[in-house]
């Protein structure tokens, strides 16, 4: 992971289209002013998180709880029989022993996927990593400004069509969700972080692959980003919590029929202590 210098200016925050969910408060768009900052060109990888754990002995929330959510088709064979399905979300399995270093169940590992984004990390785990690495989580405004790459009116980092030019530019779901993913983009689960072309600022996979935790609470009005800086959100919300916080970018499970939240203006969130096989994080720091 390298840090990319982002020069602050004002931009239009919020969805260009009207494809979102009303409860996500993607619109109306708001003009937001940004300060300079630096942001990781990729999400934090398994290799990055392993260095942190090796140096600190940190134990993640999934490890403490003894389980995490794994998408049903990714559960390792040895764990499938005992994995519990989730009511109303039957494609998720509660897998005992699943964690950041055992992403598909207790018998799996990360040696072959060190260059993939770390998953099964709660927002609280991400805060611990930030404290160690002297970084912080981006606000939604910082995340969207960087993800847009200097363009105000794009739906996706490359344009207005998900499969522009007959090619795939992100790791999302293809075919019928959740029963069949034909992997036309090359991946069933997560992809290496440097897969596909970066956006205009040099950031990789700002949509698809994994959801990325942010510093501010979930679903707040976009106008709040006009009145509070990213540092304000961080100072207020950089502590352990079980409340709901924002996530951005979508994941390899997103599809227009179910979770059309891989658009640049799309918003989502979850409880800060939740963990699953499609959630990671990207970090920022003040420009040096």
C-alpha positions in Angstrom: 0.0 0.0 0.0 1.3 3.4 -1.0 -0.2 6.8 0.1 -1.6 9.1 -2.6 -1.5 12.9 -2.1 -5.0 14.4 -2.4 -5.2 18.2 -2.8 -8.4 19.5 -1.3 -11.0 21.6 -3.0 -14.8 21.6 -3.1 -16.8 18.9 -4.9 -20.4 17.7 -5.2 -21.0 14.9 -2.8 -23.8 12.4 -3.4 -25.3 10.2 -6.0 -25.4 11.4 -9.7 -28.2 9.0 -10.5 -31.4 8.1 -8.7 -30.7 4.3 -8.3 -30.1 4.3 -4.6 -32.2 3.4 -1.6 -34.1 6.4 0.1 -32.9 5.3 3.5 -29.3 5.8 2.4 -29.7 9.6 2.0 -27.6 9.7 -1.2 -29.4 12.8 -2.4 -29.8 15.8 -2.7 -26.1 16.4 -3.5 -24.2 18.8 -1.4 -21.2 21.0 -2.1 -18.5 20.0 0.3 -15.0 21.6 0.8 -12.1 19.3 1.4 -8.7 19.8 3.1 -5.5 18.1 1.8 -4.9 14.6 2.9 -3.2 11.3 2.0 -5.0 8.1 1.3 -4.0 4.5 0.8 -3.9 3.5 -2.9 -5.5 0.2 -1.9 -7.4 -1.2 1.1 -5.3 -2.6 3.9 -4.1 -6.1 2.8 -3.7 -9.3 4.7 0.0 -8.7 4.6 -0.4 -5.3 6.1 -2.7 -6.5 8.9 -0.4 -9.5 9.6 2.5 -7.1 10.3 0.3 -5.2 12.7 -0.8 -8.4 14.5 2.7 -9.8 14.6 4.0 -6.6 16.2 1.2 -6.0 18.7 -0.3 -9.4 19.4 -3.7 -7.9 18.6 -6.7 -10.2 18.8 -9.6 -9.3 16.5 -13.2 -9.2 17.5 -14.1 -12.2 15.3 -11.4 -14.2 17.1 -12.7 -13.1 20.5 -16.3 -14.0 19.5 -15.2 -17.2 18.0 -17.1 -16.8 14.7 -17.8 -14.5 11.7 -20.1 -14.4 8.7 -18.9 -16.1 5.5 -20.7 -16.0 2.2 -22.1 -19.5 1.7 -20.2 -20.5 -1.4 -16.9 -19.5 0.2 -17.2 -21.6 3.3 -14.5 -24.3 3.4 -15.6 -27.9 2.9 -14.8 -29.0 6.5 -17.0 -26.3 8.0 -20.1 -26.4 5.7 -22.0 -29.0 7.7 -21.9 -27.1 11.0 -22.2 -23.6 9.5 -25.5 -21.9 10.5 -27.5 -20.0 8.0 -28.8 -16.5 8.8 -32.6 -15.8 8.8 -33.7 -13.4 6.1 -30.2 -13.4 4.7 -29.7 -17.1 3.8 -26.6 -16.6 1.7 -24.7 -15.8 4.9 -23.3 -18.5 7.2 -22.2 -18.1 10.8 -18.9 -20.0 10.7 -17.1 -20.8 14.0 -13.4 -20.1 13.7 -13.7 -17.7 10.8 -11.5 -14.6 11.2 -9.1 -12.4 9.3 -6.4 -15.1 9.1 -8.9 -17.9 8.6 -11.3 -16.2 6.1 -13.2 -19.3 5.0 -13.3 -21.2 8.2 -10.8 -22.5 10.9 -8.9 -24.7 8.5 -8.2 -22.0 5.9 -5.4 -19.5 5.8 -4.0 -16.4 4.1 -0.6 -17.5 2.9 -1.8 -17.6 -0.7 -3.8 -14.4 -0.5 -1.6 -12.0 1.3 -2.1 -9.4 -1.5 -5.9 -9.5 -1.0 -7.7 -7.0 1.2 -8.0 -8.1 4.8 -11.6 -9.1 5.7 -13.5 -10.1 8.9 -12.3 -6.9 10.5 -14.7 -4.9 12.5 -14.6 -1.1 12.5 -13.2 -1.4 16.0 -10.4 -3.6 14.7 -9.7 -1.0 12.0 -9.4 1.6 14.8 -6.8 -0.5 16.5 -4.8 -0.7 13.3 -5.1 3.0 12.8 -3.7 3.7 16.3 -0.8 1.5 15.6 0.0 2.8 12.1 -0.7 6.5 13.0 -3.4 6.8 10.4 -7.2 7.2 10.6 -10.3 6.1 8.8 -11.6 8.5 6.1 -14.8 10.3 6.4 -17.4 9.5 3.8 -16.6 12.9 2.2 -12.9 12.1 2.0 -13.6 8.6 0.7 -16.0 9.9 -2.1 -13.8 12.8 -3.0 -10.8 10.5 -3.5 -12.8 7.8 -5.2 -14.2 10.3 -7.7 -10.7 11.1 -8.9 -11.5 14.7 -9.6 -14.7 14.1 -11.6 -18.0 15.3 -10.1 -20.5 13.6 -12.3 -19.4 10.0 -12.7 -21.5 7.0 -11.6 -18.4 4.7 -11.5 -14.7 5.7 -11.4 -14.4 5.1 -15.2 -17.8 6.4 -16.5 -21.5 5.7 -16.4 -21.6 2.0 -17.4 -20.5 -0.8 -15.1 -19.1 -2.8 -18.0 -17.8 0.0 -20.1 -16.0 -0.9 -23.3 -17.1 -4.5 -23.0 -14.6 -5.0 -20.1 -14.9 -5.4 -16.3 -13.3 -2.7 -14.2 -14.2 -3.9 -10.7 -14.9 -7.1 -8.7 -18.6 -7.4 -8.4 -21.2 -10.1 -8.8 -22.1 -11.4 -12.3 -25.2 -13.4 -13.2 -28.0 -14.3 -10.7 -27.6 -13.3 -7.1 -27.1 -15.2 -4.8 -27.4 -18.6 -6.6 -24.8 -18.2 -9.4 -21.7 -16.1 -9.9 -20.2 -16.9 -13.3 -17.0 -15.0 -12.3 -16.9 -13.2 -15.7 -14.7 -10.5 -14.0 -12.3 -13.2 -12.9 -13.1 -13.7 -9.3 -15.6 -15.5 -7.0 -14.4 -13.9 -3.8 -11.9 -11.1 -3.2 -9.3 -10.1 -5.7 -5.7 -9.0 -5.2 -5.7 -5.3 -4.4 -3.8 -4.2 -7.5 -6.3 -5.9 -9.9 -7.9 -3.6 -12.6 -6.9 -0.1 -13.5 -6.8 2.7 -10.8 -8.9 5.8 -10.9 -7.6 9.2 -12.0 -6.0 9.8 -8.6 -4.2 6.4 -8.6 -6.5 4.5 -6.2 -7.3 0.9 -6.9 -10.7 -0.8 -6.4 -12.6 2.0 -4.8 -15.7 0.1 -5.8 -16.3 -3.6 -5.5 -14.0 -6.2 -3.8 -14.6 -5.1 -0.2 -16.7 -2.6 1.7 -14.5 0.0 3.4 -15.2 1.4 6.9 -15.5 5.2 7.4 -15.2 7.4 10.4 -18.7 9.0 10.5 -22.0 7.5 11.7 -24.2 5.8 9.1 -26.7 7.7 7.0 -26.2 11.2 8.3 -27.4 14.0 5.9 -24.8 15.0 3.3 -25.1 18.6 4.6 -23.4 17.6 7.8 -20.2 17.3 5.8 -20.5 21.0 5.0 -20.4 21.9 8.7 -17.9 19.3 10.1 -14.5 18.5 8.8 -13.2 15.0 8.5 -11.0 15.6 11.6 -14.1 16.6 13.5 -15.7 13.2 12.7 -12.6 11.3 13.6 -12.1 13.0 16.9 -15.7 12.3 17.9 -15.9 8.7 16.6 -12.5 7.1 17.0 -13.4 5.0 20.0 -14.8 1.5 20.5 -18.5 1.4 19.7 -21.4 -0.9 18.8 -23.3 1.8 17.0 -23.7 1.9 13.2 -21.1 3.5 11.1 -20.7 4.2 7.4 -19.1 1.9 4.8 -18.4 2.7 1.2 -17.6 1.1 -2.1 -19.6 -2.1 -2.3 -18.0 -5.5 -2.5 -17.7 -8.6 -4.6 -21.2 -9.5 -3.6 -22.9 -6.4 -5.0 -25.3 -6.8 -7.9 -27.9 -4.4 -9.3 -30.7 -6.8 -8.4 -29.9 -6.8 -4.7 -27.2 -4.3 -3.5 -26.7 -1.6 -6.1 -24.3 0.2 -3.8 -21.1 -0.1 -5.9 -21.8 3.4 -7.3 -19.5 6.3 -6.3 -22.4 8.1 -4.5 -23.9 5.0 -2.9 -23.9 4.7 0.9 -24.2 1.9 3.4 -23.2 1.0 7.0 -23.2 -1.6 9.7 -22.6 -2.0 13.5 -19.1 -1.2 14.4 -18.4 -4.6 15.9 -19.7 -6.6 12.9 -17.4 -8.8 10.8 -17.9 -10.7 7.5 -16.0 -11.9 4.5 -16.6 -8.8 2.4 -15.7 -6.0 4.7 -12.3 -4.3 5.0 -10.9 -0.8 5.3 -8.7 1.9 3.7 -6.7 4.4 5.8 -5.8 8.1 5.4 -3.4 10.5 7.1 -2.8 14.2 7.1 -0.5 15.3 4.3 3.1 15.3 5.4 
